[in-house]
Amino acid sequence: MEEKESKQTLYLVMGGRVSDPRSVTFTDPESLHVAGVYSTYENAVEAWRSNAQRTVDDAEMKYVIVHLHKLLDPGA
């Protein structure tokens, strides 16, 4: 009996100071705030929104959602 490997989705929410608010070039990558890794996109969006709203008055702070599963399995 052949077992199928389930594809796990993982989302990383992180943020930090950027050189230009229109980009994702972080000025100090070593000081990035990692909000967490989430198994659903909905939970990742909730964490992203919470952190982004907390820093809304600082135009140089940016939070992003990274699709880790796409980095771990680029052929998928």
Distance bins in CASP14 RR format, pairs under 12 A and 6 or more apart:
PFRMAT RR
TARGET T0000
AUTHOR 0000-0000-0000
RMODE 2
METHOD distances of the structure
MODEL  1
5 73 0 0 0 0 0 1 0 0 0 0 0
5 76 0 0 0 0 0 1 0 0 0 0 0
6 39 0 0 0 0 0 1 0 0 0 0 0
6 69 0 0 0 0 0 1 0 0 0 0 0
6 73 0 0 0 0 0 1 0 0 0 0 0
6 76 0 0 0 0 0 1 0 0 0 0 0
7 39 0 0 0 0 0 1 0 0 0 0 0
7 69 1 0 0 1 0 0 0 0 0 0 0
7 70 0 0 0 0 0 1 0 0 0 0 0
7 72 0 0 0 0 1 0 0 0 0 0 0
7 73 1 0 0 1 0 0 0 0 0 0 0
7 75 0 0 0 0 0 1 0 0 0 0 0
7 76 1 0 0 1 0 0 0 0 0 0 0
8 37 0 0 0 0 0 1 0 0 0 0 0
8 38 0 0 0 0 0 1 0 0 0 0 0
8 39 1 0 0 1 0 0 0 0 0 0 0
8 40 0 0 0 0 0 1 0 0 0 0 0
8 67 0 0 0 0 0 1 0 0 0 0 0
8 68 0 0 0 0 1 0 0 0 0 0 0
8 69 1 0 0 1 0 0 0 0 0 0 0
8 70 0 0 0 0 0 1 0 0 0 0 0
8 72 0 0 0 0 1 0 0 0 0 0 0
8 73 0 0 0 0 1 0 0 0 0 0 0
8 76 0 0 0 0 0 1 0 0 0 0 0
9 37 0 0 0 0 0 1 0 0 0 0 0
9 38 0 0 0 0 1 0 0 0 0 0 0
9 39 1 0 0 1 0 0 0 0 0 0 0
9 40 1 0 0 1 0 0 0 0 0 0 0
9 41 1 0 0 1 0 0 0 0 0 0 0
9 42 0 0 0 0 0 1 0 0 0 0 0
9 43 0 0 0 0 0 1 0 0 0 0 0
9 44 0 0 0 0 1 0 0 0 0 0 0
9 65 0 0 0 0 0 1 0 0 0 0 0
9 66 0 0 0 0 0 1 0 0 0 0 0
9 67 1 0 0 1 0 0 0 0 0 0 0
9 68 0 0 0 0 1 0 0 0 0 0 0
9 69 1 0 1 0 0 0 0 0 0 0 0
9 70 0 0 0 0 1 0 0 0 0 0 0
9 71 0 0 0 0 0 1 0 0 0 0 0
9 72 0 0 0 0 0 1 0 0 0 0 0
9 73 0 0 0 0 0 1 0 0 0 0 0
9 76 0 0 0 0 1 0 0 0 0 0 0
10 36 0 0 0 0 0 1 0 0 0 0 0
10 37 1 0 1 0 0 0 0 0 0 0 0
10 38 1 0 0 1 0 0 0 0 0 0 0
10 39 1 0 0 1 0 0 0 0 0 0 0
10 40 0 0 0 0 1 0 0 0 0 0 0
10 41 0 0 0 0 0 1 0 0 0 0 0
10 43 0 0 0 0 0 1 0 0 0 0 0
10 44 0 0 0 0 1 0 0 0 0 0 0
10 65 0 0 0 0 0 1 0 0 0 0 0
10 66 0 0 0 0 1 0 0 0 0 0 0
10 67 1 0 0 1 0 0 0 0 0 0 0
10 68 1 1 0 0 0 0 0 0 0 0 0
10 69 1 0 1 0 0 0 0 0 0 0 0
10 70 0 0 0 0 1 0 0 0 0 0 0
10 71 0 0 0 0 1 0 0 0 0 0 0
10 72 1 0 0 1 0 0 0 0 0 0 0
10 73 0 0 0 0 0 1 0 0 0 0 0
11 34 0 0 0 0 0 1 0 0 0 0 0
11 35 0 0 0 0 0 1 0 0 0 0 0
11 36 0 0 0 0 1 0 0 0 0 0 0
11 37 1 0 0 1 0 0 0 0 0 0 0
11 38 1 0 1 0 0 0 0 0 0 0 0
11 39 1 0 0 1 0 0 0 0 0 0 0
11 40 1 0 0 1 0 0 0 0 0 0 0
11 41 1 0 1 0 0 0 0 0 0 0 0
11 42 0 0 0 0 1 0 0 0 0 0 0
11 43 1 0 0 1 0 0 0 0 0 0 0
11 44 1 1 0 0 0 0 0 0 0 0 0
11 45 0 0 0 0 1 0 0 0 0 0 0
11 46 0 0 0 0 0 1 0 0 0 0 0
11 47 0 0 0 0 1 0 0 0 0 0 0
11 48 0 0 0 0 1 0 0 0 0 0 0
11 64 0 0 0 0 0 1 0 0 0 0 0
11 65 1 0 1 0 0 0 0 0 0 0 0
11 66 1 0 0 1 0 0 0 0 0 0 0
11 67 1 0 0 1 0 0 0 0 0 0 0
11 68 1 0 0 1 0 0 0 0 0 0 0
11 69 1 0 0 1 0 0 0 0 0 0 0
11 70 0 0 0 0 1 0 0 0 0 0 0
11 71 0 0 0 0 0 1 0 0 0 0 0
11 72 0 0 0 0 0 1 0 0 0 0 0
12 32 0 0 0 0 0 1 0 0 0 0 0
12 33 0 0 0 0 0 1 0 0 0 0 0
12 34 1 0 0 1 0 0 0 0 0 0 0
12 35 0 0 0 0 1 0 0 0 0 0 0
12 36 1 0 0 1 0 0 0 0 0 0 0
12 37 1 0 1 0 0 0 0 0 0 0 0
12 38 1 0 0 1 0 0 0 0 0 0 0
12 39 0 0 0 0 0 1 0 0 0 0 0
12 41 0 0 0 0 0 1 0 0 0 0 0
12 43 0 0 0 0 0 1 0 0 0 0 0
12 44 1 0 0 1 0 0 0 0 0 0 0
12 47 0 0 0 0 1 0 0 0 0 0 0
12 48 0 0 0 0 0 1 0 0 0 0 0
12 63 0 0 0 0 0 1 0 0 0 0 0
12 64 0 0 0 0 1 0 0 0 0 0 0
12 65 1 0 0 1 0 0 0 0 0 0 0
12 66 1 0 1 0 0 0 0 0 0 0 0
12 67 0 0 0 0 1 0 0 0 0 0 0
12 68 1 0 1 0 0 0 0 0 0 0 0
12 69 0 0 0 0 0 1 0 0 0 0 0
12 70 0 0 0 0 0 1 0 0 0 0 0
12 71 0 0 0 0 1 0 0 0 0 0 0
12 72 0 0 0 0 0 1 0 0 0 0 0
13 32 0 0 0 0 0 1 0 0 0 0 0
13 33 0 0 0 0 1 0 0 0 0 0 0
13 34 1 0 0 1 0 0 0 0 0 0 0
13 35 1 0 1 0 0 0 0 0 0 0 0
13 36 1 0 1 0 0 0 0 0 0 0 0
13 37 1 0 0 1 0 0 0 0 0 0 0
13 38 1 0 0 1 0 0 0 0 0 0 0
13 40 0 0 0 0 0 1 0 0 0 0 0
13 41 0 0 0 0 0 1 0 0 0 0 0
13 43 0 0 0 0 1 0 0 0 0 0 0
13 44 1 0 1 0 0 0 0 0 0 0 0
13 45 0 0 0 0 1 0 0 0 0 0 0
13 46 0 0 0 0 1 0 0 0 0 0 0
13 47 1 0 1 0 0 0 0 0 0 0 0
13 48 1 0 1 0 0 0 0 0 0 0 0
13 49 0 0 0 0 1 0 0 0 0 0 0
13 50 0 0 0 0 1 0 0 0 0 0 0
13 51 1 0 0 1 0 0 0 0 0 0 0
13 52 0 0 0 0 1 0 0 0 0 0 0
13 62 0 0 0 0 0 1 0 0 0 0 0
13 63 1 0 0 1 0 0 0 0 0 0 0
13 64 1 0 0 1 0 0 0 0 0 0 0
13 65 1 0 1 0 0 0 0 0 0 0 0
13 66 1 0 0 1 0 0 0 0 0 0 0
13 67 0 0 0 0 0 1 0 0 0 0 0
13 68 0 0 0 0 0 1 0 0 0 0 0
14 24 0 0 0 0 0 1 0 0 0 0 0
14 26 0 0 0 0 1 0 0 0 0 0 0
14 29 0 0 0 0 1 0 0 0 0 0 0
14 31 0 0 0 0 0 1 0 0 0 0 0
14 32 1 0 1 0 0 0 0 0 0 0 0
14 33 1 0 0 1 0 0 0 0 0 0 0
14 34 1 0 1 0 0 0 0 0 0 0 0
14 35 1 0 0 1 0 0 0 0 0 0 0
14 36 1 0 0 1 0 0 0 0 0 0 0
14 37 0 0 0 0 1 0 0 0 0 0 0
14 38 0 0 0 0 0 1 0 0 0 0 0
14 44 0 0 0 0 0 1 0 0 0 0 0
14 47 0 0 0 0 1 0 0 0 0 0 0
14 48 0 0 0 0 1 0 0 0 0 0 0
14 51 0 0 0 0 1 0 0 0 0 0 0
14 52 0 0 0 0 0 1 0 0 0 0 0
14 61 0 0 0 0 0 1 0 0 0 0 0
14 62 0 0 0 0 1 0 0 0 0 0 0
14 63 1 0 0 1 0 0 0 0 0 0 0
14 64 1 0 0 1 0 0 0 0 0 0 0
14 65 0 0 0 0 1 0 0 0 0 0 0
14 66 1 0 0 1 0 0 0 0 0 0 0
14 68 0 0 0 0 0 1 0 0 0 0 0
15 24 0 0 0 0 1 0 0 0 0 0 0
15 26 1 0 0 1 0 0 0 0 0 0 0
15 27 0 0 0 0 0 1 0 0 0 0 0
15 28 0 0 0 0 0 1 0 0 0 0 0
15 29 0 0 0 0 0 1 0 0 0 0 0
15 31 0 0 0 0 1 0 0 0 0 0 0
15 32 1 0 1 0 0 0 0 0 0 0 0
15 33 1 0 1 0 0 0 0 0 0 0 0
15 34 1 0 0 1 0 0 0 0 0 0 0
15 35 1 0 0 1 0 0 0 0 0 0 0
15 36 0 0 0 0 0 1 0 0 0 0 0
15 47 0 0 0 0 0 1 0 0 0 0 0
15 48 0 0 0 0 1 0 0 0 0 0 0
15 51 1 0 0 1 0 0 0 0 0 0 0
15 52 0 0 0 0 1 0 0 0 0 0 0
15 54 0 0 0 0 0 1 0 0 0 0 0
15 55 0 0 0 0 1 0 0 0 0 0 0
15 58 0 0 0 0 0 1 0 0 0 0 0
15 60 0 0 0 0 0 1 0 0 0 0 0
15 61 1 0 0 1 0 0 0 0 0 0 0
15 62 1 0 0 1 0 0 0 0 0 0 0
15 63 1 0 1 0 0 0 0 0 0 0 0
15 64 1 0 0 1 0 0 0 0 0 0 0
15 65 0 0 0 0 0 1 0 0 0 0 0
15 66 0 0 0 0 0 1 0 0 0 0 0
16 24 0 0 0 0 1 0 0 0 0 0 0
16 25 0 0 0 0 0 1 0 0 0 0 0
16 26 1 0 1 0 0 0 0 0 0 0 0
16 27 0 0 0 0 1 0 0 0 0 0 0
16 28 1 0 0 1 0 0 0 0 0 0 0
16 29 0 0 0 0 1 0 0 0 0 0 0
16 30 0 0 0 0 0 1 0 0 0 0 0
16 31 1 0 0 1 0 0 0 0 0 0 0
16 32 1 0 1 0 0 0 0 0 0 0 0
16 33 1 0 1 0 0 0 0 0 0 0 0
16 34 0 0 0 0 1 0 0 0 0 0 0
16 35 0 0 0 0 0 1 0 0 0 0 0
16 51 0 0 0 0 1 0 0 0 0 0 0
16 52 0 0 0 0 0 1 0 0 0 0 0
16 54 0 0 0 0 0 1 0 0 0 0 0
16 55 0 0 0 0 1 0 0 0 0 0 0
16 58 0 0 0 0 1 0 0 0 0 0 0
16 60 0 0 0 0 1 0 0 0 0 0 0
16 61 1 0 1 0 0 0 0 0 0 0 0
16 62 1 0 0 1 0 0 0 0 0 0 0
16 63 1 0 0 1 0 0 0 0 0 0 0
16 64 0 0 0 0 1 0 0 0 0 0 0
17 23 0 0 0 0 0 1 0 0 0 0 0
17 24 0 0 0 0 0 1 0 0 0 0 0
17 25 0 0 0 0 0 1 0 0 0 0 0
17 26 1 0 0 1 0 0 0 0 0 0 0
17 27 1 0 1 0 0 0 0 0 0 0 0
17 28 1 0 0 1 0 0 0 0 0 0 0
17 29 0 0 0 0 1 0 0 0 0 0 0
17 30 0 0 0 0 0 1 0 0 0 0 0
17 31 1 0 0 1 0 0 0 0 0 0 0
17 32 0 0 0 0 1 0 0 0 0 0 0
17 33 0 0 0 0 1 0 0 0 0 0 0
17 55 0 0 0 0 1 0 0 0 0 0 0
17 58 0 0 0 0 1 0 0 0 0 0 0
17 59 0 0 0 0 0 1 0 0 0 0 0
17 60 1 0 1 0 0 0 0 0 0 0 0
17 61 1 0 1 0 0 0 0 0 0 0 0
17 62 1 0 0 1 0 0 0 0 0 0 0
17 63 0 0 0 0 0 1 0 0 0 0 0
18 24 1 0 0 1 0 0 0 0 0 0 0
18 25 1 0 1 0 0 0 0 0 0 0 0
18 26 1 0 1 0 0 0 0 0 0 0 0
18 27 1 0 0 1 0 0 0 0 0 0 0
18 28 0 0 0 0 1 0 0 0 0 0 0
18 29 0 0 0 0 0 1 0 0 0 0 0
18 32 0 0 0 0 0 1 0 0 0 0 0
18 55 0 0 0 0 0 1 0 0 0 0 0
18 58 0 0 0 0 0 1 0 0 0 0 0
18 59 0 0 0 0 1 0 0 0 0 0 0
18 60 1 0 1 0 0 0 0 0 0 0 0
18 61 1 0 0 1 0 0 0 0 0 0 0
18 62 1 0 1 0 0 0 0 0 0 0 0
18 63 0 0 0 0 0 1 0 0 0 0 0
18 64 0 0 0 0 1 0 0 0 0 0 0
19 25 1 0 1 0 0 0 0 0 0 0 0
19 26 1 0 0 1 0 0 0 0 0 0 0
19 27 1 0 1 0 0 0 0 0 0 0 0
19 28 0 0 0 0 0 1 0 0 0 0 0
19 29 0 0 0 0 0 1 0 0 0 0 0
19 59 0 0 0 0 0 1 0 0 0 0 0
19 60 0 0 0 0 1 0 0 0 0 0 0
19 62 0 0 0 0 0 1 0 0 0 0 0
20 26 0 0 0 0 0 1 0 0 0 0 0
20 27 0 0 0 0 1 0 0 0 0 0 0
20 59 0 0 0 0 1 0 0 0 0 0 0
20 60 0 0 0 0 1 0 0 0 0 0 0
20 62 0 0 0 0 1 0 0 0 0 0 0
21 27 0 0 0 0 0 1 0 0 0 0 0
21 52 0 0 0 0 0 1 0 0 0 0 0
21 55 0 0 0 0 0 1 0 0 0 0 0
21 56 0 0 0 0 0 1 0 0 0 0 0
21 58 0 0 0 0 1 0 0 0 0 0 0
21 59 1 0 1 0 0 0 0 0 0 0 0
21 60 1 0 0 1 0 0 0 0 0 0 0
21 61 0 0 0 0 1 0 0 0 0 0 0
21 62 1 0 0 1 0 0 0 0 0 0 0
21 63 0 0 0 0 0 1 0 0 0 0 0
22 59 0 0 0 0 0 1 0 0 0 0 0
22 60 0 0 0 0 0 1 0 0 0 0 0
22 62 0 0 0 0 1 0 0 0 0 0 0
23 60 0 0 0 0 0 1 0 0 0 0 0
23 62 0 0 0 0 1 0 0 0 0 0 0
23 64 0 0 0 0 0 1 0 0 0 0 0
24 32 0 0 0 0 0 1 0 0 0 0 0
24 62 1 0 0 1 0 0 0 0 0 0 0
24 63 0 0 0 0 0 1 0 0 0 0 0
24 64 1 0 1 0 0 0 0 0 0 0 0
24 65 0 0 0 0 0 1 0 0 0 0 0
24 66 0 0 0 0 1 0 0 0 0 0 0
25 60 0 0 0 0 0 1 0 0 0 0 0
25 62 0 0 0 0 1 0 0 0 0 0 0
25 64 0 0 0 0 0 1 0 0 0 0 0
26 32 1 0 0 1 0 0 0 0 0 0 0
26 33 0 0 0 0 0 1 0 0 0 0 0
26 60 0 0 0 0 0 1 0 0 0 0 0
26 61 0 0 0 0 0 1 0 0 0 0 0
26 62 0 0 0 0 1 0 0 0 0 0 0
26 63 0 0 0 0 0 1 0 0 0 0 0
26 64 0 0 0 0 1 0 0 0 0 0 0
27 60 1 0 0 1 0 0 0 0 0 0 0
27 61 0 0 0 0 0 1 0 0 0 0 0
27 62 0 0 0 0 0 1 0 0 0 0 0
28 60 0 0 0 0 0 1 0 0 0 0 0
28 61 0 0 0 0 0 1 0 0 0 0 0
31 61 0 0 0 0 0 1 0 0 0 0 0
32 51 0 0 0 0 0 1 0 0 0 0 0
32 61 0 0 0 0 0 1 0 0 0 0 0
32 62 0 0 0 0 0 1 0 0 0 0 0
32 63 0 0 0 0 1 0 0 0 0 0 0
32 64 0 0 0 0 1 0 0 0 0 0 0
32 66 0 0 0 0 0 1 0 0 0 0 0
33 47 0 0 0 0 0 1 0 0 0 0 0
33 48 0 0 0 0 0 1 0 0 0 0 0
33 50 0 0 0 0 0 1 0 0 0 0 0
33 51 1 0 0 1 0 0 0 0 0 0 0
33 52 0 0 0 0 0 1 0 0 0 0 0
33 54 0 0 0 0 0 1 0 0 0 0 0
33 55 0 0 0 0 1 0 0 0 0 0 0
33 61 0 0 0 0 1 0 0 0 0 0 0
33 62 0 0 0 0 0 1 0 0 0 0 0
33 63 0 0 0 0 1 0 0 0 0 0 0
33 64 0 0 0 0 0 1 0 0 0 0 0
34 47 0 0 0 0 0 1 0 0 0 0 0
34 51 0 0 0 0 0 1 0 0 0 0 0
34 63 0 0 0 0 0 1 0 0 0 0 0
34 64 0 0 0 0 0 1 0 0 0 0 0
34 66 0 0 0 0 0 1 0 0 0 0 0
34 68 0 0 0 0 0 1 0 0 0 0 0
35 43 0 0 0 0 0 1 0 0 0 0 0
35 44 0 0 0 0 1 0 0 0 0 0 0
35 45 0 0 0 0 0 1 0 0 0 0 0
35 46 0 0 0 0 0 1 0 0 0 0 0
35 47 1 0 1 0 0 0 0 0 0 0 0
35 48 1 0 0 1 0 0 0 0 0 0 0
35 49 0 0 0 0 0 1 0 0 0 0 0
35 50 1 0 0 1 0 0 0 0 0 0 0
35 51 1 0 1 0 0 0 0 0 0 0 0
35 52 0 0 0 0 1 0 0 0 0 0 0
35 54 0 0 0 0 0 1 0 0 0 0 0
35 55 0 0 0 0 0 1 0 0 0 0 0
35 63 1 0 0 1 0 0 0 0 0 0 0
35 64 0 0 0 0 0 1 0 0 0 0 0
35 65 0 0 0 0 1 0 0 0 0 0 0
35 66 0 0 0 0 0 1 0 0 0 0 0
36 43 0 0 0 0 1 0 0 0 0 0 0
36 44 0 0 0 0 1 0 0 0 0 0 0
36 46 0 0 0 0 0 1 0 0 0 0 0
36 47 1 0 0 1 0 0 0 0 0 0 0
36 48 0 0 0 0 0 1 0 0 0 0 0
36 50 0 0 0 0 0 1 0 0 0 0 0
36 51 0 0 0 0 1 0 0 0 0 0 0
36 63 0 0 0 0 0 1 0 0 0 0 0
36 65 0 0 0 0 0 1 0 0 0 0 0
36 66 0 0 0 0 0 1 0 0 0 0 0
36 68 0 0 0 0 0 1 0 0 0 0 0
37 43 0 0 0 0 1 0 0 0 0 0 0
37 44 0 0 0 0 1 0 0 0 0 0 0
37 47 0 0 0 0 1 0 0 0 0 0 0
37 65 0 0 0 0 0 1 0 0 0 0 0
37 66 0 0 0 0 1 0 0 0 0 0 0
37 67 0 0 0 0 0 1 0 0 0 0 0
37 68 1 0 0 1 0 0 0 0 0 0 0
37 69 0 0 0 0 0 1 0 0 0 0 0
37 72 0 0 0 0 0 1 0 0 0 0 0
38 44 1 0 1 0 0 0 0 0 0 0 0
38 45 0 0 0 0 1 0 0 0 0 0 0
38 46 0 0 0 0 1 0 0 0 0 0 0
38 47 1 0 0 1 0 0 0 0 0 0 0
38 48 0 0 0 0 1 0 0 0 0 0 0
38 50 0 0 0 0 0 1 0 0 0 0 0
38 65 0 0 0 0 1 0 0 0 0 0 0
38 66 0 0 0 0 0 1 0 0 0 0 0
38 67 0 0 0 0 0 1 0 0 0 0 0
38 68 0 0 0 0 1 0 0 0 0 0 0
38 69 0 0 0 0 0 1 0 0 0 0 0
39 47 0 0 0 0 0 1 0 0 0 0 0
39 68 0 0 0 0 0 1 0 0 0 0 0
39 69 0 0 0 0 1 0 0 0 0 0 0
40 46 0 0 0 0 1 0 0 0 0 0 0
40 47 0 0 0 0 0 1 0 0 0 0 0
40 65 0 0 0 0 0 1 0 0 0 0 0
40 69 0 0 0 0 0 1 0 0 0 0 0
41 47 0 0 0 0 0 1 0 0 0 0 0
41 48 0 0 0 0 1 0 0 0 0 0 0
41 65 1 0 0 1 0 0 0 0 0 0 0
41 66 0 0 0 0 0 1 0 0 0 0 0
41 67 0 0 0 0 1 0 0 0 0 0 0
41 68 0 0 0 0 0 1 0 0 0 0 0
41 69 0 0 0 0 0 1 0 0 0 0 0
42 48 0 0 0 0 0 1 0 0 0 0 0
42 49 0 0 0 0 0 1 0 0 0 0 0
42 65 0 0 0 0 0 1 0 0 0 0 0
43 49 0 0 0 0 0 1 0 0 0 0 0
43 50 0 0 0 0 0 1 0 0 0 0 0
43 65 0 0 0 0 0 1 0 0 0 0 0
44 50 0 0 0 0 0 1 0 0 0 0 0
44 51 0 0 0 0 0 1 0 0 0 0 0
44 52 0 0 0 0 0 1 0 0 0 0 0
44 63 0 0 0 0 0 1 0 0 0 0 0
44 64 0 0 0 0 0 1 0 0 0 0 0
44 65 1 0 1 0 0 0 0 0 0 0 0
44 66 0 0 0 0 1 0 0 0 0 0 0
44 67 0 0 0 0 1 0 0 0 0 0 0
44 68 0 0 0 0 1 0 0 0 0 0 0
44 69 0 0 0 0 0 1 0 0 0 0 0
45 51 0 0 0 0 0 1 0 0 0 0 0
45 52 0 0 0 0 0 1 0 0 0 0 0
45 53 0 0 0 0 0 1 0 0 0 0 0
45 63 0 0 0 0 0 1 0 0 0 0 0
45 64 0 0 0 0 0 1 0 0 0 0 0
45 65 1 0 0 1 0 0 0 0 0 0 0
46 52 0 0 0 0 0 1 0 0 0 0 0
46 53 0 0 0 0 0 1 0 0 0 0 0
46 63 0 0 0 0 0 1 0 0 0 0 0
46 65 0 0 0 0 0 1 0 0 0 0 0
47 53 0 0 0 0 0 1 0 0 0 0 0
47 54 0 0 0 0 0 1 0 0 0 0 0
47 63 0 0 0 0 1 0 0 0 0 0 0
47 64 0 0 0 0 0 1 0 0 0 0 0
47 65 0 0 0 0 1 0 0 0 0 0 0
48 54 0 0 0 0 0 1 0 0 0 0 0
48 55 0 0 0 0 0 1 0 0 0 0 0
48 62 0 0 0 0 0 1 0 0 0 0 0
48 63 1 0 1 0 0 0 0 0 0 0 0
48 64 1 0 0 1 0 0 0 0 0 0 0
48 65 1 0 1 0 0 0 0 0 0 0 0
48 66 0 0 0 0 0 1 0 0 0 0 0
49 55 0 0 0 0 0 1 0 0 0 0 0
49 56 0 0 0 0 0 1 0 0 0 0 0
49 63 0 0 0 0 1 0 0 0 0 0 0
49 65 0 0 0 0 0 1 0 0 0 0 0
50 56 0 0 0 0 0 1 0 0 0 0 0
50 63 0 0 0 0 1 0 0 0 0 0 0
51 58 0 0 0 0 0 1 0 0 0 0 0
51 61 0 0 0 0 1 0 0 0 0 0 0
51 62 0 0 0 0 1 0 0 0 0 0 0
51 63 1 0 1 0 0 0 0 0 0 0 0
51 64 0 0 0 0 0 1 0 0 0 0 0
51 65 0 0 0 0 0 1 0 0 0 0 0
52 58 0 0 0 0 0 1 0 0 0 0 0
52 59 0 0 0 0 0 1 0 0 0 0 0
52 61 0 0 0 0 1 0 0 0 0 0 0
52 62 1 0 0 1 0 0 0 0 0 0 0
52 63 1 0 1 0 0 0 0 0 0 0 0
52 64 0 0 0 0 1 0 0 0 0 0 0
52 65 0 0 0 0 0 1 0 0 0 0 0
53 61 0 0 0 0 0 1 0 0 0 0 0
53 63 0 0 0 0 1 0 0 0 0 0 0
54 61 0 0 0 0 1 0 0 0 0 0 0
54 63 0 0 0 0 1 0 0 0 0 0 0
55 61 1 1 0 0 0 0 0 0 0 0 0
55 62 0 0 0 0 1 0 0 0 0 0 0
55 63 1 0 0 1 0 0 0 0 0 0 0
56 62 0 0 0 0 0 1 0 0 0 0 0
56 63 0 0 0 0 0 1 0 0 0 0 0
66 72 0 0 0 0 0 1 0 0 0 0 0
67 73 0 0 0 0 0 1 0 0 0 0 0
67 74 0 0 0 0 0 1 0 0 0 0 0
67 76 0 0 0 0 0 1 0 0 0 0 0
68 74 0 0 0 0 0 1 0 0 0 0 0
68 76 0 0 0 0 0 1 0 0 0 0 0
69 75 0 0 0 0 0 1 0 0 0 0 0
69 76 1 0 0 1 0 0 0 0 0 0 0
70 76 1 0 0 1 0 0 0 0 0 0 0
END
